[in-house]
Amino acid sequence: MFEKEKKQVLDAALEIKKNRLVSLSGGNVSMRVADDRYLVTPSGMIYEEMVPEDVCLIDGKCRVVEGKRKPSSDSEALIYMYDHMPQANAIIHTHQPWATAVGFITDELPDFLVTVMDACRNPVKVAPFTPSSALGMGELAVEYIVDSLAVILKHHGVLTWGADIEEALFAAVYLEEACQTYVLARSMGAQIPALDPELITQEKAGWETYGQ
């Protein structure tokens, strides 16, 4: 069941690994595939060792509907996000280092770079820490994500979402690129200048037809 979608989840997991947003079995990738049905990567399994059949199909109570693996320990938080963000059809959780570093020096990454404006849509807020696997991670993500496609989890990592898995993936990868630029600029003593809101609007408009 949902074989094509399982491959999409696995492909995205391998992509975040390739972009060094996670190590070994860290983070997770999930996708809404039907009413009360979600695909999620298994717990504690190295991505390169996975095959599509290892991706778990779960319901809204985190019960395994199909698959032999244990679903991600963050599944409860992910389901909370899907329940409270009906526009989200994919969620990616990473431990990306540059974005996590940003969470220690600011409460919000501004839309100072085209990658933030385009792939994340709006400034990215930093949510307070909650332990891994806790429902609170999902609750705080919904509260702090506001109108962005990403939220930085203090002391932890990042959550991104999208209408499809590609949108969530672009948000995660481009956020890391932007955060690296931000940290490097701040480490050199630079103050990040604010951009004219009209120019930001123009930049976002161009992204809407990107790749079409």
TIDODO-239297 format. One record per residue: x, y, z of N, C-alpha, C in turn. Coordinates in steps of 0.001 Angstrom, whole numbers, padded with zeros to 6 digits, always signed. Example, Ala and Ser with C-alpha at 12.3 -4.5 7.8 and 13.67 -1.06 7.14 Angstrom:
<nodes>
+013190-005690+007800+012300-004500+007800+013200-003300+007800+012850-002250+007080+013670-001060+007140+012900+000030+007870
</nodes>
This chain:
<nodes>
+000843-001194+000000+000000+000000+000000+000884+001253+000000+000529+002232-000840+001260+003498-000925+002746+003302-001255+003026+002402-002187+004416+002094-002527+005153+003306-003106+004487+004035-003987+005118+005231-004576+005456+006245-003495+004528+006451-002578+004735+007433-001516+005831+006994-000539+005913+005701-000286+006991+005195+000585+008355+005501-000017+008460+005335-001331+009731+005646-001993+010033+007136-001899+009016+007987-002012+009223+009431-001888+009738+009789-000493+009187+009147+000519+009639+009377+001893+011091+008945+002048+011424+007766+001534+012797+007285+001635+013756+008160+000846+013361+008578-000344+014217+009462-001151+014497+010767-000412+013480+011323+000235+013672+012565+000992+014590+012333+002187+014449+011189+002834+015320+010861+003971+016776+010771+003531+017001+010145+002386+018368+010045+001873+018905+011418+001465+018014+012288+001009+018439+013632+000594+018848+014463+001804+018127+014387+002902+018539+015170+004075+019846+014615+004648+020039+013315+004508+021306+012730+004944+022440+013222+004048+022210+013233+002737+023236+013685+001795+023621+015135+002053+022657+015944+002464+022912+017355+002728+023373+017613+004161+023696+016545+004889+024238+016623+006246+023312+017345+007220+022032+017113+007047+021051+017668+007976+020787+016698+009128+021184+015447+008950+021089+014428+009998+022312+013530+009902+022540+012758+010955+023583+011739+010961+022962+010397+011331+023509+009324+010768+023064+007970+011083+021542+007839+010980+020853+007688+012115+019396+007480+012074+018626+008661+012640+019277+009821+012746+018632+010984+013346+017495+011546+012507+016563+012243+013177+015474+012907+012479+014451+011930+011931+013543+012441+011109+012528+011598+010488+011861+012341+009338+011205+011574+008482+010433+012111+007367+009059+011465+007417+008017+012255+007237+006659+011707+007257+005803+012360+006185+004696+011694+005868+003807+012180+004817+002371+011764+005137+001437+012686+004938+000015+012359+005042-000407+011728+003711-000991+010540+003743-001347+009859+002493-002847+009641+002330-003610+009781+003394-005061+009627+003342-005623+010115+004670-006945+010127+004800-007536+010484+006081-007083+009479+007133-006473+009986+008193-006037+009153+009303-004993+008107+008897-004200+008429+007870-003129+007526+007465-001881+008342+007148-000752+007917+007735+000494+008664+007597+001650+007687+007404+002590+008066+006553+003834+007318+006409+004905+008013+007248+005743+007233+007926+006813+007812+008723+007993+006853+008726+009188+007421+008712+010391+006587+008752+010472+005848+010089+011082+004676+010086+011154+003881+011312+012145+004445+012324+011994+004019+013549+012847+004472+014639+014193+003755+014614+015267+004533+014764+016589+003972+014998+017197+003190+013850+016774+003462+012640+017302+002725+011494+018092+003662+010592+019305+003276+010235+020154+004095+009365+019525+004190+007983+019451+005393+007459+018703+005646+006223+019206+004826+005036+020513+004693+004918+021060+003963+003770+020717+002475+003808+020316+001984+004961+019956+000575+005086+018467+000324+004868+017703+001399+004713+016253+001260+004534+015890+000888+003107+014763+000206+002991+014081+000002+001714+012672+000553+001918+011933+000827+000847+010596+001414+001010+009695+000644+001981+009849-000681+002042+009003-001481+002926+009265-001201+004400+010391-000578+004708+010695-000243+006097+009929+000986+006575+009415+001793+005641+008631+002976+006010+007302+002515+006600+006942+003051+007757+005753+002595+008486+004505+003365+008057+003407+002663+007932+002096+003288+007732+001388+003256+009077+001041+004435+009606+000395+004512+010912-000923+005265+010812-001740+005140+011857-002982+005907+011904-002821+007086+012862-003911+007792+013100-003848+008995+013917-003581+008758+015385-003583+007503+015802-003229+007170+017184-001851+006502+017259-001089+006648+016177+000280+006125+016069+000333+004593+016053-000779+003966+015731-000790+002508+015620-000308+002106+014230+000518+001067+014158+001040+000604+012877-000062-000110+012109-000346+000393+010899-001340-000203+010014-000667-001190+009070+000541-000834+008655+001298-001696+007751+002783-001479+008015+003536-002564+008052+004973-002478+008252+005418-003281+009460+006680-003679+009457+007232-004511+010526+008137-003726+011467+008392-002460+011137+009302-001656+011957+008533-000831+012987+009262-000359+013979+008697+000565+014957+008757+001971+014368+007627+002695+014330+007653+004047+013758+008458+005014+014602+008854+006125+014005+009637+007147+014697+009063+007461+016067+009945+007652+017031+009510+007988+018389+008843+009360+018452+008997+010167+017397+008349+011486+017350+006960+011428+016738+006443+010250+016476+005175+010119+015737+004024+010869+016400+003937+010829+017717+002838+011521+018403+002889+013026+018136+004083+013603+018191+004239+015036+017911+003906+015340+016449+004310+014454+015553+004030+014656+014124+002530+014612+013855+001837+013641+014445+000384+013541+014262-000305+014793+014800+000182+015316+015919-000389+016565+016452-000255+017679+015418+000897+017767+014774+001100+018799+013765+000149+018612+012587+000016+017389+012113-000911+017142+011006-002351+017486+011396-002730+017152+012614-004097+017434+013079-004378+018927+013145-003355+019717+013488-003550+021155+013679-003057+021992+012501-002508+021347+011491-002045+022043+010286-002587+021285+009065-003868+021455+008762-004475+020689+007665-003825+020924+006312-003096+022022+006173-002408+022318+004911-001103+021546+004772-000660+020896+005849+000607+020148+005827+000373+018718+005359+001068+018324+004307+001005+016944+003822+002339+016228+003954+003362+016940+004406+004670+016332+004642+005383+017127+005726+006105+016421+006592+006882+017056+007655+008249+016384+007712+009282+017202+007801+010649+016688+007920+011258+017230+009208+011831+016325+009974+012519+016710+011217+014003+016383+011071+014851+017373+011333+016294+017207+011189+017013+017677+012453+018312+017408+012489+019182+017917+013546+020268+018798+012922+019901+019578+011927+020869+020333+011130+021641+021343+011986+022980+021301+011934+023808+022041+012886+023765+023557+012753+023766+024096+011528+023815+025553+011393+022511+026184+011886+021393+025589+011538+020112+026129+012012+019990+025993+013520+020451+024872+014065+020398+024684+015510+021278+025714+016216+022424+026042+015608+023301+027076+016166+022599+028427+016197+021861+028732+015155+021128+030003+015100+020168+030114+016279+019607+028983+016703+018670+028994+017811+019264+029462+019124+020601+029499+019225+021252+029961+020443+021592+031450+020414+021477+032080+019239+021892+033486+019153+020761+034443+018775+019592+033900+018459+018460+034763+018129+017172+033998+018373+016086+034726+018525+014768+034096+018669+014049+033979+017334+014654+034549+016296+014019+034499+014974+015060+034738+013893+015094+033850+012914+015945+034075+011745+015165+034961+010784+015655+036174+010508+014899+037083+009636+014928+036626+008186+014048+037181+007388+014071+036872+005955+015088+037793+005278+016360+037511+005596+017471+038351+005155+018123+037836+003879+017743+036636+003452+018398+035972+002334+017312+035386+001435+017605+035321+000147+016579+034846-000794+016103+033436-000445+016987+032590+000079+016572+031228+000400+015533+031187+001517+015618+032115+002466+014597+032184+003520+013292+032697+002931+013372+033762+002156+012167+034335+001547+011457+033328+000654+012255+032584-000121+011682+031679-001108+011224+030361-000491+012146+029626+000087+011848+028267+000514+011140+028185+001865+011345+029196+002728+010689+029180+004040+009510+030139+004118+009391+030995+003121+008292+031970+002976+008406+033184+003882+008748+032957+005142+008763+034047+006115+009846+033787+007157+010134+034774+008022+011130+034553+009073+010841+033273+009859+011906+032643+010335+011794+031359+011029+012016+031575+012522+011021+031239+013313+011096+031444+014761+011795+030274+015447+012272+030559+016662+012935+029551+017489+011990+029170+018626+011634+027895+018694+010742+027403+019743+011549+026926+020942+011006+027025+022152+011707+026535+023344+011947+025029+023262+012862+024563+024088+013218+023151+024106+012123+022291+024716+011896+021140+024096+011131+020058+024717+011912+018767+024471+011822+017795+025344+012552+016544+025134+012120+015843+023847+013036+015078+023271+012718+014287+022091+011560+013349+022405+010749+013089+021400+009627+012146+021484+008446+012686+022281+008531+013903+022793+007439+014458+023593+006387+015102+022704+005135+015007+023109+004051+015669+022389+004291+017166+022313+004926+017717+023347+005180+019158+023388+005969+019667+022201+006789+018811+021596+007534+019241+020419+006571+019634+019305+005525+018843+019114+004527+019167+018098+003702+020379+018478+003357+020479+019758+002546+021609+020223+003291+022929+020028+004565+022954+020414+005347+024185+020269+005622+024490+018799+005816+023449+017987+006038+023674+016559+004843+024380+015937+003647+023917+016246+002439+024545+015703+002326+025987+016180+002676+026221+017444+002585+027576+018003+003586+028527+017371+004795+028058+017131+005874+028947+016689+006067+028978+015174+005521+028043+014461+005774+028008+013023+005057+029152+012301+003921+029582+012851+003149+030736+012374+002940+030631+010862+003506+031561+010084+003287+031567+008634+004551+031180+007866+005463+030488+008542+006675+030007+007896+006512+028519+007572+007437+027989+006801+007454+026551+006528+008460+025829+007414+009013+026536+008395+010034+025935+009251+009988+026543+010647+010471+025769+011594+010670+026258+012955+011952+025616+013474+012747+026419+014180+013963+025907+014809+013621+025489+016232+014025+024278+016612+013776+023747+017947+015036+023946+018785+014956+024788+019788+016146+025112+020579+016727+023855+021234+018048+023744+021198+018777+022593+021741+018469+021295+021000+017873+021367+019828+017403+020128+019202+017631+020083+017695+016936+020909+016933+017035+020814+015475+015994+021661+014778+015333+021067+013786+014425+021822+012917+013242+020940+012534+012091+021566+012348+010935+020937+011717+010531+021792+010529+010341+021170+009380+009814+021880+008213+008586+021127+007719+007726+021832+007013+006527+021195+006482+006247+021732+005081+005365+021054+004379+004995+021524+003052+003697+020901+002587+003146+021486+001533+001960+020900+000910+002304+019564+000272+003590+019383-000051+004094+018091-000525+005499+017915+000028+006059+016760-000207+007347+016443+000415+008487+017275-000176+008364+017666-001423+009401+018497-002035+009465+019860-001365+008305+020437-001060+008281+021742-000413+008925+021676+000972+008631+020628+001724+009248+020465+003041+010751+020257+002924+011172+019516+001898+012595+019259+001689+013341+020532+001314+012791+021313+000396+013419+022566+000009+013571+023488+001217+012544+023537+002075+012613+024400+003257+013755+023984+004168+013921+022680+004372+014978+022190+005260+016365+022468+004701+016576+022155+003443+017911+022305+002845+018297+023774+002711+017387+024588+002220+017720+026000+002023+017794+026766+003342+017044+026317+004356+017179+026937+005671+018591+026745+006203+019144+025549+006026+020496+025292+006516+021520+026185+005813+021349+026354+004514+022253+027234+003763+022168+028667+004286+020954+029134+004525+020769+030492+005032+021355+030647+006435+021172+029638+007271+021673+029716+008642+023202+029714+008684+023818+028993+007775+025283+029019+007705+025757+030432+007369+025100+031068+006417+025441+032440+006055+025245+033376+007237+024134+033190+007951+023814+034044+009098+024874+033916+010197+025227+032674+010535+026214+032447+011595+027575+033013+011194+027982+032806+009947+029274+033325+009496+029303+034847+009543+028217+035474+009100+028168+036940+009117+028210+037475+010547+027452+036848+011435+027436+037295+012828+028794+037064+013497+029466+035974+013148+030772+035685+013756+031838+036684+013329+031612+037337+012188+032536+038371+011727+032144+039754+012236+031134+039784+013099+030713+041045+013699+029728+041829+012868+029222+041228+011800+028298+041944+010915+026913+042029+011529+026271+043146+011349+024867+043302+011684+024060+043047+010408+023079+042195+010472+022302+041840+009283+021299+042956+008995+021451+043663+007875+020525+044756+007576+019150+044233+007154+018119+044954+007546+016755+044594+007146+016525+045020+005701+015757+044222+004985+015443+044535+003593+014097+045254+003486+013948+046011+002412+012686+046680+002122+011604+045615+001939+010490+045685+002678+009419+044685+002555+008912+044524+001122+008933+045603+000338+008468+045511-001047+009396+044624-001874+010697+044720-001611+011646+043873-002325+011475+042404-001920+011173+042170-000650+010931+040809-000181+009711+040221-000883+008665+041022-001025+007453+040576-001715+007749+040230-003166+008563+041041-003812+008934+040767-005206+009717+039460-005318+010613+039230-004378+011403+037996-004388+010506+036775-004232+009572+036834-003301+008663+035706-003069+007803+035412-004291+007406+036459-004990+006572+036275-006184+007324+035477-007249+008616+035698-007362+009407+034970-008353+009501+033487-008046+009485+033135-006752+009575+031732-006355+008342+030927-006759+007207+031613-006874+005968+030928-007199+005996+030260-008566+006825+030747-009450+006937+030140-010793+008281+029452-010991+009040+029269-009913+010348+028640-010008+010219+027213-010511+010979+026882-011533+010973+025530-012070+009813+025214-012994+008947+026194-013259+007805+025940-014126+008091+026393-015561
</nodes>
